[in-house]
Amino acid sequence: MSVSETRRIVLPKPRSRVPRWITGTLEVLALPIIILAAWSVSAIVSPNNRFPSLWAIGEAFGQTWFGSALTVDVLPSVGRLLTGIVIAVVAGIAVGLLVGSNRWLRSLVEPVFEFFRAIPPPMLVPLLALALGIGDQAKVLVIVAGAVWPVLLNTVEGVRAVDSVQRETARSYQLSTPRRVVSIVLPSAAPQIMAGVRQCISIALILMVISEMSASSSGIGYQILVFQTNYQYPQMWSGVILLGLIGILLALAFQLAERYVLGWYHGLKGAERA
């Protein structure tokens, strides 16, 4: 290095004095706060019965969903939703493992899968209502019929993407089929399976509402439709908010489950980025 060459001194970046959890909370709540503020201003400037004030919606929320409706409508709806999600996830993973591991079976059932996947699940509501009535079985089956496909197809693709070297190593060590599935196939396919489960939860919530609006005499979706028909807009919007809160709780539960199941995967990706 010559004498005339100058050296650059790199100063450390000043650390922000705002705690990280505060900035994270503001990032999460900024958009909802803006939406609520805009709604409040709109309700004051140009009142509209179809878009009542937040205060009216809040009052309707407590009066509507914390009485007898909690046991008659809310809890049964949540129970059907969770039942449909569990059945869809278990069935999708089981069938996906079987189809993804057998090339001849995959080529045999792929056209059938594409046919049934193309059928919109809401179209099954009247058929299932005729066959099973308007009970819980039909509603759960509608949820499963639409929510199973993301899990099933992602599981198939995840199993197909398992490293061939790992497969050959398992065969050379003469691991049994259940041991190979638990030790190699499921961990390798887990990221894609969890991506399918995320989509499954969103679809299941939508289908729960549709099934209750179309063929039902109770449930959150049914009550929202009744409120809309009777021009009870604060109660209707309180039902929409209730569905949003259920969706948030499901998303938080999924994040915890994903963090537990894919902890090794996120750690590996973090090490690669470092």
N, C-alpha and C positions, 0 to 999 in steps of 0.2 A: 504494500500500500504506500503510495507516494505521500509526501508531506502536505502537498497542496490539496490532497483529497479530503473532503470534509466528511465528518461522521454525523450520521443522523441519530438523534436521541429520541427513542420512542417512549413517550410518557404513558403511564397507565390511564385507561379511561376512568373518569370519575364515576363512582358508583351512585346509583340513584338512592336518594334518601327515603323514598316511598317504599314501604314493605311490599314484597312480591305478592303476598296474598291479597293486599288491597287492590293492586293493579289487576290481578286476575279476577277479583270480584267485580270490579268496574267493567271489565271487558265483557263479562257474562251478562251483567244487568243493564248495560248501557242501552241496547236496542229495546228490551221490554219497557224500560222507563220512558224512552222516547215515544213508543207506541201508546202507552197509557196516558202520557201527557197530551199527545195529539188527540186521543179519544176524548179526554176531559174537556179540552178547549173546544172541540167540535160540538160536544153536547151542550156547552154553554152558549156558544155563538149561534149555532143553528140547531135547536132542539128537534129531535126526530124520534117518534115512538119506536121505530125499528132499531134505533141505535140509542138505547137509554144510557143514562149516566152510570158511571162506575159505582156510585153509591147505591143506586137502585139495584144494580146487578148483584152487589155484595149482599144487600138485604135479602134479595130473592134466593141467593145461594144458601144462606143459613136457614131460611124458612123452608126451602124446597128439599134439600138433600140431607138434612140432619134430623129429620123426623122419621116417620114410618117408611119413607122412601129409601132410607139407608139399608134396611133389611129386605125390603120388597123389590127394589130396583138396583141399587148400587152394588151391594155385595153379590147377588146372583150374577150380575153382568161381569164383575171382576172374576168371579169363580169360573164362569164359562170361558172367559178370555184366557185365564191361566191354564185351564184344562186343555183348550185348543192349542195353546203354544207348546205345552209339554208334549202332547201327542204328536204335533207336527215335527218338533225337534227330534224326538226319539225315533219316529217312523222315518223321517228324512235321513238321519244318520245311518240307521240300520239298512235301509234299502240302498242308500248311496254307497255304503261299504261293499255290499254284495254286488251291485252293478259295476262299480268302479274297479273291482278286483277281477272281474270276468269279462274278457273282451267279447266273447260270443254272446253272452247275456246282454251286454251293452248294445251290441248291434241289433239284437232281437227286440229289446224293449224301447229303444230310442224313438222309433216312430210313434209308439203308443204314448210315451211321455209327452212328445211334442203335441199330440192331438189333445190330450187332457189339459195340458198347460195352457193351450190356446183358448179353452173355454173359460169365459169370465165367471168367477165363483158366484157373483150375485145372480147369475142366470140359474144357478142350482137351487136358489131359495124356494121358488114355487114348487119345483119338483120334490124337494125334500119335505116341504110342508104337506104335500099330498101323500107322500109315502110314510112320513114319521109324525105328522101333525106339527103343532107349533110349540112342542116341548123343547127341553134343553138339548136333546140328542141332535135334532136338526140344526140348531144354532151352532153347536160345537162342531158338527160335521162340515158346515159351511166354512168355519174358521180354518179347520184342518185342510180342507180341499184347496184353499187358496194360499195358506201360509206354508205348506209343506214344500213347495217347489223350490224356493231359494235355498233351503237347507239341503234338499236332495241333490239338486244340480251342482251346488258348490262342493258337496261332499264327493260326488263322482269326479269332478275335476281335481279336487285335492288328492284323492286316491290315485288318480292317473299320473299326477305330477310327482309322486314319491320317487326319490332317487333310486335308479336301477342298481347302483352299487350297494345301497343299503338292503335292497331286496335279495341280491345275490349273497351278501354276507349273512343274512338271516337264514337263507337256505343252507349255506355251507355249515353253519352251526346247528342245523337241524332243529330250529325253533318251531314249536307247534303253531298252528294257525292262530289260535287266540293270543298267544304270546307275541306273534308278529304284529297282529292288529293293535294290541295295547302298547307295545314298546316302540313300534316303528311307524305304522300306517297312521294311527290317530294323531300322534304328535306332529307328524309331517303335514297332515291335512288340516290340523286345527286352525291355522289362520284363515283358510278359506271357509271352513265350517262356521267359525264365529262371524265371519262377514255375512254368511247366509242367515244365521240366527238373528243378526241385527235387522235385516230386511224382513224376516219372518215376524218379528214383534210389531213392526209398523203395519204390515199387511193385516195381521191378526186384529189389531185395534180397529182398523177401518172396517173389516168384515164383521166384527162384533156389532158395530153400530148399524151396518146395512142389514144384517140378519134380524135385528130387533125392530128396525123400522118397517120391514117388509112383512114379516109373519111372526107377530108377537103380541102379547097383551101386558107385558111388563118389561122393565129394563131401562137403561139410560137412553138408548136410542129411541125407544118407544115413547118415553116421556118427552124427549125433545121434539118429536114429531107432533105430539098432542099439544104442547105449548105453542108450537108454530101455527098449528091449525086454529087454535083458539086465540091467536094474537096476543099471547102472554110472552112478550119479547124479553123482559128481564129474566124470567124463568128459563126461557130458551137459551139465552146467552150464558146463564149460569151453568146449564148443562154442557155447553161447549167448553167453558172454562174447566169444568170437572173432567171432561175427556182429556183436555190438555194437561191437567195435573196428573192424571193416570199415566199419560204418555211420558211425562218427565220422570215419574217414579220408576217406570219400566226401564227407561234409558239409564237412570242411575244404577239400578240393579244389574243391568247388562254390563255397564262399565266395570262394576266390582267383579262380576263373574269373569269378564274378559281379562282383567288385570290378574286374576288368580290363575286362569287357565293358560294365558299366553305371557306369563311373567318372564319365562325364559326367552321367548321370542323378542319381546321388547328390549330385554337386556342385551341380546345379541345384536339387534339393530342399533342400539345405542353405542355398543362397543365398536361396531363397524363405522359409524359416523365419527367417532372420536379418533 
